Amino acid sequence: MDAITVQQTEAEHQMDLDFRLQIFPGSIKKAMANGNRDVVEAEEVPILKFGSSDLWNIDPRCIEVIPGYNVRVKNAKYYEKVEILKQNMMEFGFSKDSPLSVFVTDEGDGKTSFKLKRGHRRLEAVLAVIAAGKPIKTVPCIVVKDAISEQDLTEDLATGNSGDPLSSYENAIVCKRMSRWHPDDHAMIGLRLELWPSQVSDCLLLMNGPAEIANCVRDDLISFTHAIELLKEHGPKALDVIEQSLARSRAAGKTKLMPRFVPGKVIKKAVTAAAPAMKAAIDDIKKDKAFSQLSPENQQKLEAILEQFKKAEEAEAQLNAENPTDEPELNLNQAEV
C-alpha cells in the first residue's frame, strides 16, 4: 500500500452512506463580529472583526468541517492534491480566485459557527501551511445564506466540483443520499446532480449491492464500469465472480482486477475470435454427405447455430441500410484483423 494511502474503515464507509445533518442558520453579522477570538493563540494579536470587500476574510482555523459530509475518498490521489495545494500556498499564499464556501450556523446560547460547504482540500492545505509556520491570517470566503438545507448540501457535492469532478464511486454515495428525497426517481436525481438517469441507475446498483463490491471500487481494486458490468451479468453471484477474479489477478502479480482474469473471459474471447472459422466449418459439415448420418439432435444443434449467425448478419445489414457508414459490414465468413 502507498505510504500516504489511508484505507477507509467499514465504519467510515457506513458513515458516508448514513450521513444526516440538521442545520439552524445563524447570523452572519454576529459571526463576523466575533472575529477569531475562539481560536487565537496566546501570543497572537486577535482579529476583533472579520472584514469584507467582495469576499469575507476569515481565519481558516475558525471554519469547521462537518464530519461525514465530504464524500471524497481519502486515498493517495486525495493527499497528493492536498500536498500540491500546500506547496503552492507555501510559495504564493492562498489564492483569492479560489475562495472557500462557508455558511453560518446557530449553535444556541448566542453562539455561531462557520461550517465549510465547499473547499475541503484547500482548507486542509492552508491549515497545514499555517502549522508549518507560514503566517496566513485569513482566507477569502463566500458566505452563503441560502441553499444550505441537507438536500442542497448533498446536491452541491456533485454540482459544485466541476473543476475536479467526483469519481464514479463518490457520485454513487451522493446518489444514494439523494434517494432519500427522490426514491426510485432516477431521472430527478440525475437532473439534480447533473447526471444521466442511466448513470444514477448504475450508481445505485453499486450502492444497493454487496458492500464488498462497493469497497473494491472505492479501493481501486476494480473499475466502477467493470463492477457494474459484472453486477448486471452475474447478479447475486457477482461478488463470488469478483473475488475469484481478484484472486486470479493477484496470482498473476496484479493489484487490480484485470478483465482477462474473470472466469470464462478467456473462453468467451476465444469463441468470439473463432466464430468465423466455426461458421465456415459448420457450413462445410452441412454440405458433407455424412451430415445426414448425424443424429437428428446434432443436426438441429448445428442448424440452430447457423441460424444465429444468419440472424446476426441480417440485423447488421438492416442497421447498415438504415444508417450508412464507411465501416465494413459484418462478415462472419472472415476473421477480424
C-alpha positions in Angstrom: 0.0 0.0 0.0 1.2 3.5 -0.8 2.6 5.3 2.2 0.1 8.1 2.1 -2.9 5.9 1.2 -5.3 5.6 4.1 -7.9 2.8 3.8 -11.4 3.9 5.0 -12.8 1.6 7.6 -16.1 -0.1 7.3 -17.5 2.3 10.0 -16.3 5.4 7.9 -17.8 3.9 4.8 -21.2 3.4 6.6 -21.0 6.9 7.9 -20.7 8.2 4.3 -23.9 6.4 3.4 -25.7 7.3 6.7 -24.7 11.0 6.8 -27.5 13.2 8.0 -27.5 16.9 9.1 -29.7 19.3 10.8 -28.9 23.0 10.1 -30.0 26.0 12.0 -28.9 29.1 10.1 -27.1 31.8 12.2 -26.4 35.5 11.9 -23.6 36.2 9.5 -23.2 39.7 11.0 -22.8 38.3 14.5 -20.4 35.6 13.4 -18.2 38.1 11.6 -18.2 40.5 14.6 -16.7 37.7 16.8 -13.5 37.6 14.8 -11.1 34.9 15.7 -11.3 35.1 19.4 -12.1 31.4 19.8 -9.0 30.1 18.0 -6.3 32.7 18.5 -3.2 31.6 20.3 -1.9 33.3 23.4 0.9 35.2 21.6 -1.2 36.3 18.7 -3.0 39.6 18.2 -6.6 38.7 17.7 -8.7 39.8 14.8 -11.6 41.6 16.5 -13.9 41.5 13.5 -13.6 39.8 10.1 -13.6 42.2 7.2 -15.3 42.1 3.8 -14.9 43.6 0.4 -16.5 41.4 -2.3 -15.5 38.4 -0.1 -15.3 37.8 3.6 -11.8 37.3 5.1 -11.9 34.7 7.8 -9.3 32.9 9.9 -9.4 29.4 8.4 -9.0 28.0 11.9 -12.5 29.2 12.7 -14.0 27.1 9.9 -15.4 23.7 11.0 -15.6 20.7 8.7 -18.8 18.8 9.1 -18.0 15.2 10.0 -19.0 12.7 7.3 -20.2 15.3 4.8 -17.5 15.3 2.2 -17.7 12.1 0.1 -14.2 12.3 -1.4 -12.2 9.2 -0.6 -9.1 10.0 1.3 -6.7 7.9 -0.8 -3.3 8.6 -2.3 -4.8 10.8 -5.0 -6.6 12.9 -2.4 -3.5 13.5 -0.3 -1.4 14.2 -3.4 -3.8 17.0 -4.3 -3.6 18.4 -0.8 0.2 18.4 -0.9 0.2 20.2 -4.3 -2.1 22.8 -2.9 0.0 23.1 0.2 3.3 23.6 -1.7 1.6 26.2 -3.9 0.3 28.1 -0.8 3.7 28.0 0.9 5.1 29.8 -2.1 2.3 32.1 -3.2 -0.3 32.2 -0.3 -4.0 31.4 -0.6 -5.4 32.3 -4.0 -8.2 34.9 -3.9 -9.5 33.4 -7.1 -10.5 30.2 -5.2 -12.4 31.3 -2.1 -13.8 28.8 0.3 -17.6 28.5 0.6 -19.0 28.6 4.1 -22.2 29.1 5.9 -23.1 30.2 9.5 -25.0 28.1 11.9 -26.7 29.0 15.2 -25.3 26.8 17.9 -27.6 28.1 20.6 -26.8 30.2 23.7 -25.9 33.1 21.4 -23.0 31.2 19.7 -22.5 30.9 16.0 -20.0 28.9 13.9 -18.7 28.7 10.4 -19.3 25.4 8.6 -17.4 24.5 5.4 -19.6 23.9 2.4 -17.0 23.7 -0.4 -13.2 23.6 -0.5 -12.3 20.7 1.9 -8.8 20.1 0.4 -8.0 23.8 0.2 -8.9 24.2 3.9 -6.8 21.1 4.8 -3.9 22.5 2.8 -4.0 26.0 4.3 -4.2 24.6 7.8 -1.1 22.5 7.1 0.6 25.6 5.8 -0.2 27.5 9.0 1.0 24.5 11.0 4.3 24.6 9.1 4.9 28.2 10.2 3.8 30.3 7.3 1.6 33.2 8.6 -1.8 33.3 6.9 -4.2 35.3 9.0 -7.3 35.0 6.9 -8.6 33.4 3.7 -11.2 34.7 1.3 -14.6 33.1 1.8 -18.0 33.2 0.2 -20.6 33.1 2.9 -23.9 31.6 1.6 -27.2 32.3 3.1 -29.5 30.1 1.0 -29.2 26.6 -0.4 -27.9 25.2 2.9 -30.5 22.5 3.6 -29.3 18.9 3.8 -30.6 18.3 0.3 -28.9 21.4 -1.0 -25.6 20.5 0.5 -25.9 17.0 -0.8 -26.5 18.2 -4.4 -23.6 20.7 -4.1 -21.2 17.8 -3.5 -21.7 16.7 -7.1 -22.5 20.0 -8.9 -20.0 22.2 -7.0 -16.9 20.2 -8.0 -16.8 20.9 -11.8 -13.1 21.8 -11.6 -12.2 18.4 -10.2 -15.3 16.1 -10.6 -16.1 13.4 -8.1 -15.2 9.8 -9.0 -17.9 7.4 -10.0 -17.8 5.8 -6.6 -18.1 9.2 -4.9 -21.0 10.1 -7.1 -22.6 6.8 -6.1 -22.6 7.9 -2.5 -24.2 11.2 -3.4 -26.9 9.3 -5.5 -27.6 7.1 -2.5 -28.1 10.0 -0.2 -30.3 11.7 -2.8 -32.6 8.7 -3.0 -33.9 9.7 0.5 -35.7 12.6 -1.1 -36.4 11.0 -4.6 -36.8 7.3 -4.0 -36.9 5.3 -7.3 -36.9 8.6 -9.3 -33.6 8.2 -11.1 -34.4 11.0 -13.6 -35.0 13.6 -10.9 -31.8 12.6 -9.1 -29.9 12.9 -12.4 -31.4 16.3 -13.0 -30.4 17.5 -9.5 -26.9 16.1 -9.8 -26.3 16.9 -13.5 -26.0 13.2 -14.3 -27.8 11.0 -16.9 -30.6 8.8 -15.4 -28.6 5.7 -16.5 -25.6 6.9 -14.5 -27.8 7.2 -11.5 -29.1 3.7 -12.0 -25.6 2.3 -12.2 -24.6 4.3 -9.1 -27.5 2.9 -7.1 -26.9 -0.6 -8.4 -23.4 -0.4 -6.9 -24.6 1.1 -3.6 -27.5 -1.3 -3.2 -25.4 -4.3 -4.0 -22.9 -6.1 -1.7 -20.9 -3.6 0.3 -17.8 -5.7 -0.5 -18.1 -4.8 -4.2 -18.5 -1.1 -3.4 -15.4 -1.3 -1.2 -13.5 -2.9 -4.1 -14.4 0.1 -6.3 -13.6 2.5 -3.5 -10.2 1.0 -3.0 -9.5 0.9 -6.8 -9.3 -2.9 -6.9 -11.8 -2.9 -9.8 -13.1 -0.1 -12.0 -16.6 1.2 -11.5 -17.6 0.3 -15.1 -16.3 -3.2 -14.8 -18.1 -3.7 -11.4 -21.4 -2.6 -12.9 -20.9 -4.9 -15.9 -20.3 -7.9 -13.6 -23.3 -6.9 -11.3 -25.6 -6.8 -14.4 -24.2 -10.0 -15.8 -24.0 -12.2 -12.7 -26.5 -10.6 -10.3 -26.3 -12.2 -6.8 -23.2 -14.2 -7.9 -21.3 -11.1 -8.8 -19.3 -10.9 -5.5 -18.1 -14.5 -5.9 -17.0 -13.8 -9.5 -15.2 -10.6 -8.4 -13.4 -12.4 -5.5 -12.3 -15.2 -7.8 -11.2 -12.8 -10.4 -9.2 -10.8 -7.9 -7.5 -14.0 -6.6 -6.5 -14.8 -10.2 -5.2 -11.3 -10.8 -3.1 -11.3 -7.6 -1.7 -14.7 -8.5 -0.5 -13.1 -11.7 1.1 -10.3 -9.8 -1.6 -7.7 -10.4 -3.0 -5.4 -7.7 -6.2 -4.6 -9.6 -8.8 -6.9 -11.1 -7.9 -7.4 -14.8 -10.8 -8.3 -17.1 -9.0 -11.2 -18.7 -8.9 -13.0 -15.3 -12.7 -13.0 -15.0 -13.9 -16.7 -15.1 -15.0 -17.6 -18.6 -13.5 -14.5 -20.1 -10.7 -16.3 -21.9 -13.1 -18.9 -23.3 -15.5 -16.1 -24.5 -12.7 -14.3 -26.2 -11.5 -17.5 -27.9 -15.1 -18.3 -29.1 -15.5 -14.8 -30.5 -12.2 -15.0 -32.3 -13.1 -18.4 -33.7 -16.6 -17.5 -34.8 -15.9 -17.1 -38.5 -14.0 -20.4 -38.6 -16.7 -22.1 -36.7 -19.4 -20.9 -39.2 -17.3 -22.0 -42.1 -16.7 -25.4 -40.5 -20.4 -25.9 -39.8 -21.2 -24.8 -43.4 -18.8 -27.4 -44.7 -20.2 -30.1 -42.4 -23.7 -29.4 -43.6 -22.6 -29.8 -47.2 -20.8 -33.0 -46.4 -22.6 -36.2 -47.5 -22.0 -37.6 -44.0 -24.2 -34.8 -42.5 -27.3 -36.9 -43.0 -25.7 -39.6 -40.9 -25.6 -37.4 -37.8 -28.3 -37.8 -35.2 -31.4 -35.5 -35.7 -30.5 -33.9 -32.4 -27.0 -33.0 -33.6 -28.2 -31.8 -36.9 -30.7 -29.5 -35.2 -27.9 -28.1 -32.9 -25.8 -27.2 -36.0 -28.8 -25.7 -37.8 -29.6 -23.6 -34.8 -26.0 -22.2 -34.6 -26.1 -21.3 -38.3 -29.5 -19.7 -37.8 -28.0 -17.4 -35.1 -25.2 -16.4 -37.5 -27.8 -15.7 -40.2 -29.9 -13.5 -38.0 -26.9 -11.5 -36.8 -25.9 -10.9 -40.4 -29.4 -9.8 -41.4 -29.6 -7.5 -38.4 -26.3 -5.9 -39.2 -27.3 -5.5 -42.9 -30.6 -3.8 -41.7 -28.6 -1.4 -39.5 -26.2 -0.5 -42.3 -29.2 0.1 -44.6 -30.8 2.5 -42.1 -27.5 4.2 -41.1 -25.0 4.1 -43.9 -21.4 4.0 -42.7 -17.9 3.7 -44.1 -17.2 0.9 -41.7 -17.1 -2.6 -43.3 -20.2 -4.7 -42.9 -20.2 -7.7 -40.6 -18.9 -10.7 -42.4 -18.9 -13.9 -40.4 -17.0 -15.7 -43.2 -13.9 -13.7 -42.4 -11.9 -13.3 -39.2 -11.1 -9.8 -37.9 -7.6 -8.5 -38.4 
